[in-house]
Amino acid sequence: MSFLINEAYLPATLTVEPMSDEEFLAFCEEHADLNFEMTAEGELIVMAPTYSLTAVRNSSISLELGIWARKDGRGFACDSSGGYVLPNGARRSPDASWTLKSRVAQLDTKSKKRFWPLCPDFVIELRSETDRARTLKAKMREYVENGAQLGWLIDPEKRSVEIYRPGLEPETRLGVDRIDGEGPVAAFVLELATVWNPLG
């Protein structure tokens, strides 16, 4: 499926036919210059590549989570290139995520090699200049409704972190230099200096 879309109109939502994991992956590979997610209703979300500054910020977040996950040993950390099929059928790729190894171990061999059919225990979304706050907030609620135990929505422009937890309203923290994990990632600490000021 080929299409042309002006980046000025991204992100955009398109109606498409249902896709298998293989078809979705092939479609993504065919349009490697764009990023894609799919809603629970089967709508395709087309997103522009992130600006370089956002990529630096996201790399810093993923690096810190990855180093902690390796030391902790209980789970797998993924960056934004990893996709999940949530229980509601949506295909999502959080900017950073962490999932207990015990949950992945319960998947069959075929599922382990594809988009994991589960919601991560912990998710982080980083707002870029092209992201709509309302869309990101809805995505964070979706993660929690589908099984995430903790979620952070980080907004560098506002220097804010919105914390999402099951059964609770989001909590906003402003001007913090670090954010402490809780629940499944209670020992994780994200230092925010390189997120607020990536160029030093």
C-alpha positions as CSV (number, residue, x, y, z in Angstrom):
1,M,0.0,0.0,0.0
2,S,1.6,3.2,-1.1
3,F,0.5,6.8,-0.4
4,L,1.8,10.3,-0.3
5,I,1.1,12.6,2.6
6,N,2.5,16.0,3.4
7,E,4.5,16.0,6.7
8,A,2.8,19.3,7.6
9,Y,-0.4,17.3,8.1
10,L,1.2,14.7,10.4
11,P,0.3,13.0,12.6
12,A,-2.6,11.7,10.6
13,T,-5.2,9.0,11.1
14,L,-6.1,6.7,8.1
15,T,-8.8,4.0,7.8
16,V,-7.2,0.8,6.5
17,E,-8.2,-2.9,6.1
18,P,-7.3,-5.2,9.1
19,M,-3.6,-6.2,9.1
20,S,-1.8,-9.3,10.5
21,D,1.5,-8.8,12.2
22,E,3.3,-9.7,9.1
23,E,1.3,-7.3,6.9
24,F,1.7,-4.5,9.4
25,L,5.5,-5.1,9.6
26,A,5.8,-5.1,5.8
27,F,3.8,-1.9,5.6
28,C,6.1,-0.2,8.1
29,E,9.2,-1.4,6.1
30,E,7.7,-0.1,2.9
31,H,7.4,3.4,4.5
32,A,10.6,3.4,6.6
33,D,10.7,7.2,6.7
34,L,7.5,7.3,8.8
35,N,6.4,5.8,12.1
36,F,3.1,4.0,12.6
37,E,0.8,2.8,15.3
38,M,-2.7,1.3,15.1
39,T,-5.7,2.1,17.3
40,A,-7.9,-0.5,18.8
41,E,-10.5,0.4,16.2
42,G,-8.1,-0.5,13.4
43,E,-7.2,3.1,12.3
44,L,-3.6,3.6,11.2
45,I,-1.8,6.5,12.8
46,V,0.9,8.0,10.6
47,M,3.6,10.0,12.5
48,A,6.6,12.0,11.1
49,P,10.1,11.0,12.2
50,T,11.1,12.8,15.5
51,Y,13.3,15.8,15.4
52,S,16.9,15.2,16.3
53,L,16.7,16.9,19.7
54,T,13.7,14.6,20.6
55,A,15.8,11.6,19.5
56,V,18.6,12.7,21.8
57,R,16.2,13.1,24.7
58,N,14.6,9.7,24.0
59,S,17.9,8.0,23.7
60,S,18.9,9.3,27.1
61,I,15.7,8.0,28.7
62,S,16.0,4.6,27.0
63,L,19.7,4.3,28.0
64,E,18.9,4.9,31.7
65,L,16.1,2.5,31.7
66,G,18.1,-0.1,29.9
67,I,21.1,0.1,32.2
68,W,18.8,-0.2,35.2
69,A,16.9,-3.1,33.7
70,R,20.1,-5.0,33.1
71,K,21.3,-4.6,36.7
72,D,17.8,-5.4,38.1
73,G,17.4,-8.5,35.9
74,R,13.7,-9.0,36.3
75,G,12.5,-7.5,33.1
76,F,13.2,-6.4,29.5
77,A,13.6,-2.7,28.5
78,C,12.6,-1.6,25.0
79,D,13.0,1.6,23.1
80,S,10.6,3.2,20.6
81,S,11.5,0.7,17.9
82,G,9.7,-2.1,19.8
83,G,6.0,-2.7,19.2
84,Y,3.3,-4.4,21.3
85,V,-0.2,-5.6,20.5
86,L,-2.3,-4.5,23.5
87,P,-5.2,-6.6,24.8
88,N,-7.6,-4.2,23.2
89,G,-6.0,-4.9,19.8
90,A,-4.1,-1.6,19.4
91,R,-0.5,-1.7,18.1
92,R,1.6,0.7,20.1
93,S,5.3,1.6,20.4
94,P,6.0,3.5,23.6
95,D,9.1,5.7,23.6
96,A,10.5,3.5,26.4
97,S,9.0,0.5,28.2
98,W,9.7,-2.3,30.6
99,T,8.1,-5.7,30.9
100,L,8.6,-8.5,33.5
101,K,10.5,-11.5,32.0
102,S,8.0,-13.8,33.7
103,R,5.2,-12.4,31.6
104,V,7.2,-12.8,28.3
105,A,8.1,-16.3,29.3
106,Q,4.3,-17.2,29.3
107,L,4.1,-16.3,25.6
108,D,4.3,-19.1,23.0
109,T,7.4,-19.3,20.8
110,K,5.7,-17.7,17.8
111,S,4.5,-14.7,19.8
112,K,7.9,-14.1,21.4
113,K,9.4,-13.5,18.0
114,R,6.7,-11.0,16.9
115,F,5.0,-8.0,18.5
116,W,4.5,-9.1,22.0
117,P,0.7,-9.5,22.6
118,L,0.7,-7.7,26.0
119,C,0.9,-4.3,27.6
120,P,4.2,-3.4,29.2
121,D,4.3,-3.1,33.0
122,F,5.9,0.4,32.7
123,V,5.7,2.9,29.8
124,I,7.2,6.2,29.1
125,E,6.1,8.7,26.4
126,L,8.1,11.7,25.6
127,R,6.2,14.7,24.1
128,S,7.8,16.2,21.0
129,E,7.0,19.5,19.3
130,T,4.7,17.7,16.8
131,D,2.8,15.7,19.4
132,R,-0.7,16.7,20.5
133,A,-1.0,16.6,24.3
134,R,-4.6,15.3,24.1
135,T,-3.5,12.4,22.0
136,L,-0.7,11.5,24.2
137,K,-2.8,11.6,27.4
138,A,-5.4,9.3,25.7
139,K,-2.6,6.9,24.9
140,M,-1.3,6.9,28.5
141,R,-4.8,6.1,29.7
142,E,-5.0,3.3,27.2
143,Y,-1.8,1.8,28.5
144,V,-3.1,1.8,32.1
145,E,-6.5,0.4,31.0
146,N,-4.7,-2.4,29.2
147,G,-2.5,-3.5,32.1
148,A,0.4,-1.0,32.6
149,Q,1.1,-0.6,36.3
150,L,2.9,2.8,35.8
151,G,3.3,5.3,33.1
152,W,5.2,8.6,32.7
153,L,4.3,11.3,30.2
154,I,7.3,13.6,30.0
155,D,7.0,17.1,28.5
156,P,10.4,18.8,28.1
157,E,8.8,22.2,27.1
158,K,6.8,22.4,30.4
159,R,9.4,20.4,32.3
160,S,6.6,18.3,33.6
161,V,6.0,14.6,34.3
162,E,2.5,13.2,34.4
163,I,2.3,10.0,36.4
164,Y,-0.4,7.5,35.4
165,R,-1.4,4.7,37.8
166,P,-4.3,2.2,37.6
167,G,-7.5,3.5,39.3
168,L,-6.1,7.0,40.0
169,E,-6.2,10.4,38.3
170,P,-2.9,11.4,36.7
171,E,-0.5,13.3,39.0
172,T,1.6,16.1,37.5
173,R,5.0,17.1,38.8
174,L,6.6,20.3,37.6
175,G,10.2,21.4,37.6
176,V,11.6,18.1,39.0
177,D,15.2,17.1,38.3
178,R,14.5,13.4,38.8
179,I,11.6,11.0,39.0
180,D,11.5,7.9,41.2
181,G,9.9,4.7,40.0
182,E,7.3,2.8,42.0
183,G,5.4,-0.4,41.8
184,P,7.1,-2.8,39.4
185,V,10.0,-0.4,38.8
186,A,10.3,0.9,42.4
187,A,14.2,0.9,42.3
188,F,14.4,2.9,39.0
189,V,15.3,6.5,39.1
190,L,15.3,8.7,35.9
191,E,17.6,11.7,36.0
192,L,16.0,14.4,33.9
193,A,18.9,16.8,33.4
194,T,19.7,15.5,30.0
195,V,16.0,15.5,29.1
196,W,15.5,19.1,30.0
197,N,18.8,20.2,28.6
198,P,20.0,17.7,26.1
199,L,22.6,20.0,24.6
200,G,24.2,20.8,28.0
